[in-house]
Each structure stands twice: as C-alpha cells, then as structure tokens.
Amino acid sequence: MATTFDSAQYLGRLAETMGLGPLSVSDRLLDDHHRRLLSCLIRCSEAANRWDAAPETIVMQLEEYLDAERQHFMEEEALLRESGYVAVDTHAEDHGALAKRGRLLVAAVERGDMSAEAAVLGLASNFVDHVLRDDLLFKSHLEFRGQMPRFRGVERSLRRGAAGGMRASRPTLEGKP
C-alpha cells in the first residue's frame, strides 16, 4: 500500500515550530516574515493538492510566494546592513541563489516538467534550509549586538585604566579607596 506525503500537513507542523521557539531569529519583523512565508507555502501546497485546481491558479500561488520571498529578502538585507552584520553580502548572494532556484521551480511547473507539489516541497526545503543555516547565524549577531553596549562600556573602562587614566586600588571597608 503506497502512502502519500502531505506537504500541507508538513508545512503546518513547520509553521507551529516557527511559531517561534528554536527557529526564531530574535527579531519580531523577520519572525513575522517567516511566518507569512510559511503560510504562503501552505496555501501553495493546498492549491497543488486540490484535484480541481487550474494549473494557472497554482502557478499564481507559487508566484505570490516568490514575490513575498523577494520582499522579505530586501527587508532582511536592509536590517542586516543596518545592524552592521559583517556577512551581509554573502547573505544577499544566498538570497539571490534562493530566488533563482525558486524561479526555476515555478518555470518547471509552468512547462509541465514538474508537479506543483514537488515545487512546493522544493521551495519549502529551500526556506527551511536558509533559516536553519543562515538566518540563525544572524540571530547570534542580533543577540550579541544586544550585549554590545555593556561590552563597549567595559572595554572603555579597561582602556582608560591601562592608559593610566584610572588608578587601580582596593576599596576599604567603608567603600572608599
């Protein structure tokens, strides 16, 4: 007996997981974008699994996902640049490669060379891989960035002390050096 893979159910489970937890990138805007992209993928999967869905409708759904993905990439890259993320150019190149793969998948569906379901799974795989491989690195950057003011203050204090601007002394019981 053959079993079928239900991508809508799979994506629904991913959406629950993306309801944040370990896949959160610690930025409300980007997490919201990721949830919207997953919701769009779920709609694509549902359209692909409808027996009466017109191919044009499915392609339109897939193109809506690519448009949402493109907008997300632009906004994410702006945030990366604004935050001083050093790997922003590499991240942007990865976005370009993902967008190209997405366009190739949709074009294959339009030509009839690939099922819409396979394209949805390819898009979902690209999305999850990118979040796990690249966006979670950005999460580390954001978390570290949140710590930076404390570290900078300590560094300034240490530099002043090393330059002779501060006198090293022990406090007395009264709290005075």
C-alpha positions in Angstrom: 0.0 0.0 0.0 1.5 3.3 -1.1 1.5 6.3 1.2 1.5 9.9 0.1 3.3 12.7 1.6 1.1 15.6 2.7 3.1 18.7 2.3 0.3 20.9 3.8 0.5 18.9 7.0 4.3 19.0 7.0 4.2 22.8 6.4 1.6 23.2 9.1 3.9 21.5 11.6 6.7 23.7 10.5 4.5 26.7 11.0 3.8 25.6 14.5 7.5 25.2 15.1 8.1 28.6 13.5 5.6 29.9 16.0 9.0 30.6 17.2 10.9 28.7 19.7 14.3 27.5 18.5 13.8 28.8 14.9 13.2 32.4 16.0 15.8 34.9 14.7 15.1 37.2 17.7 13.7 39.9 15.5 9.9 40.4 15.5 9.8 41.7 11.9 11.8 38.8 10.5 9.9 36.2 12.5 6.6 37.7 11.2 8.0 37.5 7.7 9.0 33.9 8.2 5.5 33.0 9.5 3.9 34.7 6.5 6.2 32.9 4.1 5.2 29.6 5.7 1.5 30.5 5.5 2.0 31.3 1.8 3.7 27.9 1.2 0.8 26.2 3.0 -1.6 27.9 0.6 0.5 26.8 -2.3 0.5 23.3 -1.1 -3.2 23.3 -0.6 -3.7 24.6 -4.1 -1.4 22.0 -5.5 -3.3 19.2 -3.7 -6.7 20.2 -5.0 -7.9 17.9 -7.7 -9.8 20.7 -9.4 -7.2 23.5 -9.2 -6.3 25.0 -12.5 -2.6 25.0 -13.3 -2.7 28.8 -13.7 -4.1 29.2 -10.2 -1.3 27.0 -8.8 1.4 29.0 -10.7 -0.2 32.2 -9.5 0.1 31.0 -5.9 3.7 30.0 -6.4 4.5 33.4 -7.9 2.8 35.1 -4.9 5.2 33.2 -2.7 8.2 34.3 -4.8 7.0 37.9 -4.6 6.7 37.6 -0.8 10.1 36.0 -0.6 11.7 38.8 -2.7 10.2 41.5 -0.4 11.3 39.6 2.7 14.9 39.3 1.3 15.0 43.1 0.6 13.8 44.0 4.1 16.1 41.4 5.7 19.1 42.6 3.9 18.3 46.2 4.9 18.1 45.1 8.6 21.4 43.2 8.2 23.1 46.2 6.8 21.6 48.5 9.5 22.8 46.2 12.2 26.4 46.0 11.0 26.2 42.3 10.1 29.6 41.5 8.5 28.3 38.7 6.3 25.6 40.7 4.7 27.0 40.4 1.2 27.3 36.7 1.4 23.8 36.5 2.9 22.5 38.6 0.0 24.2 36.3 -2.5 22.4 33.3 -0.8 19.1 35.2 -1.2 19.9 35.6 -4.9 20.6 31.9 -5.3 17.3 31.0 -3.5 15.3 33.4 -5.6 16.9 31.8 -8.8 16.1 28.3 -7.6 12.5 29.4 -6.8 12.0 30.9 -10.3 13.4 27.7 -11.9 11.0 25.5 -9.9 8.0 27.7 -10.9 9.1 27.7 -14.5 9.3 23.9 -14.4 5.7 23.7 -13.2 4.6 26.1 -15.9 6.3 23.9 -18.6 4.7 20.8 -17.1 8.1 19.3 -16.3 7.4 19.2 -12.5 4.4 18.8 -10.3 3.3 21.7 -8.3 3.6 19.6 -5.2 7.3 18.9 -5.9 7.9 22.6 -6.5 6.2 23.5 -3.2 8.4 20.9 -1.4 11.5 22.4 -3.1 10.5 25.9 -2.0 9.8 24.7 1.5 13.2 22.9 1.6 15.0 26.0 0.4 13.2 28.1 3.0 13.9 25.8 6.0 17.5 25.3 5.0 18.1 29.0 4.7 16.5 29.8 8.1 18.5 27.0 9.8 21.8 27.6 8.0 21.9 31.3 7.5 19.3 33.2 9.5 20.2 31.6 12.8 23.7 33.0 12.3 22.1 36.3 12.1 20.2 35.5 15.3 23.6 35.1 17.1 24.6 38.5 15.7 21.4 40.2 16.9 21.8 38.6 20.4 25.5 39.7 20.5 24.5 43.2 19.3 22.1 43.5 22.2 25.0 42.8 24.5 27.4 45.3 22.9 26.7 48.4 24.9 27.7 46.6 28.1 30.9 45.3 26.5 31.8 48.6 25.0 31.5 50.3 28.4 33.7 47.7 30.0 36.2 48.0 27.1 36.4 51.8 27.5 36.9 51.4 31.2 39.7 48.9 30.7 41.4 51.0 28.1 41.3 54.1 30.4 42.8 52.0 33.2 45.5 50.6 31.0 46.4 54.1 29.7 46.8 55.4 33.3 43.5 57.2 33.3 42.2 55.2 36.2 44.1 54.3 39.4 43.8 50.6 40.5 43.0 50.5 44.1 41.2 48.3 46.6 38.2 49.6 48.4 38.4 49.9 52.2 35.7 48.6 54.5 34.0 52.0 54.2 33.9 51.5 50.4 36.5 54.2 49.7 40.0 53.6 48.2 
